[in-house]
Amino acid sequence: MKKIVIIILVLMLVASALSAQTVQKSSVGAYLLTIFIGFGTGHFYVGADNAVTFLLLDIGTVAFSALGAGIMVRGASSLDLADMQTGMLMTYGGLGIGAVVRIIEIVSIIKTVDKKRATGEVARLEPNITPTANGVSFYLSYKY
């Protein structure tokens, strides 16, 4: 789980590094991030308000599917048919919901980029990493 969080944070940093541009000039980065990576990275790239929503939805569907796969494997190892069926339903349900979320995310980025292109907004993400007493605080802020 720790590795997944680190990968997501690295992807967000890459998106923020690429985001110092005018949306009018290029929207390809937002489209590519959304289609191939997901997790709201395309929305973070253009500074959309619903970026965190897609990040949480994608993480939730992956976690739900992984939990279902774990239950399915446990059921298979103990020959428990009920666990196998429950795990299979959770895995395929999570994958199905994840597919729907991805489609909505792609449609949303198209509408968001069109809206920002029409207004000529400049979107820029800035990563903020702050050491705290208990560890490190990480967040992204966007400016226009």
N, C-alpha and C positions, 0 to 999 in steps of 0.2 A: 504494500500500500504506500510505503514511504517513497519507493521508486516512482510510482505513478504520479504522486504529488510533485516530486522533483521534476519529472518530465513535463508536466503541465506548466510549472513555473518557468522552466526554460523556454517552452513554446511561447508563453506570454511575453517573456523578455525579447524573444526574436520578433514577435509581432510588434512590440513597442519600438524596437529599433528600426523596423521597416516603416513605421507609421508617420514619420516626419515628412509628410508630403501633402499636397493639395489633392482632395478627392476628385476634383475636376480633371487633373492630369492623368491619373491612373487609378482604376478600381480593380485591376487584375489581381493585385495582392490580396484584397479582401475576399474576392471570389475564390482564389486558390486556397487561402487559409481555411475558409469555411468548407469547401468541398473536400479537401484532402486531410485536414487536421480536425476540424470541428471544435468542440469545447468552447464555443463563443469567440475563438481567436479572430475571425474575420470581423465580428462586431466590435471587439476590443480595438482592432486595427483602425476602424473608422470612428471610434468613439461613440458607439451607439449605447443608449440607455439600457437595452435589454441584453447586454453581453453577459452579465453575471447570471442572468436567468438561464441562458443556454449552457453556460459552464456547469451550473448546478444540475440541470436536467441531464446533460450528457454523463456527468459523474454518477448521478443516481441510477441511470439505466445500466451503466457498466457494472456498478456495484451490485445491483439487483440480479443481473445475469450471472455474475461471478458467484454470488451466494447460491443461486439456483444450481449452478454447475457443481459447487461443492456438496450440496445436499444430494444431488444425483449421484455423484461419485461415492459418497458415504453409503447411500442406499444400495448401489451396485456391489460394494465391497462386503456388505452384510446381507446381501440378497433380500433386501427389504423392498418389495414392490411399491409400497405406498410412498416411501422416500424417493424412489426413482421417478415415479410419476409426478410428485410434487416438484422435485428439482427440475424435471424436464419442462413442466408448465412455467416455472419461474424463469428458466433460462430462455425459452422461446418467447415468453411474454415480454421479458426485458429487451430481447433483441427486436421484437416487433415494435414496442414502444420507442425504442431507440431509433429505429428506422423512420418512424413517423416524426420524431423530434428533429432528426437530421433534415428531412424534407421541409419541415416548417422553418428550420434554421436557414436553409438555402433560399427559400422564397423570401424570408425576412431580410436577408442580406441584400438581395436584389432590390427590394423596395427601399431599404435604408440608404443604399448607395445612390439610387436615383433621387431620393429626397435631398441628400446632402449635395449631390452634383447640381441640383436645381438652385440651391441656395448659395453654392460656392464656398462652403465652409472648409476650413482647414482643420483637420483632426490630427492631434498628436498625442500619443500615449507616453507617459513618463513613469518608469518604474521607481518605486521608493522602497529602499531597504534600510530599516532603522534598527540598530542593536538595542535590545531592551534588557532588563535585569533577568528575565526568564528565557531569553533566546533572541530571536530575530523577528521583527515585524516586516511583512512584505505586503505591499499593495500597489495598485496601478491607479494613476490619476490621468485624466485626459483634459486637454486644454484646446480652446479654439482660438 
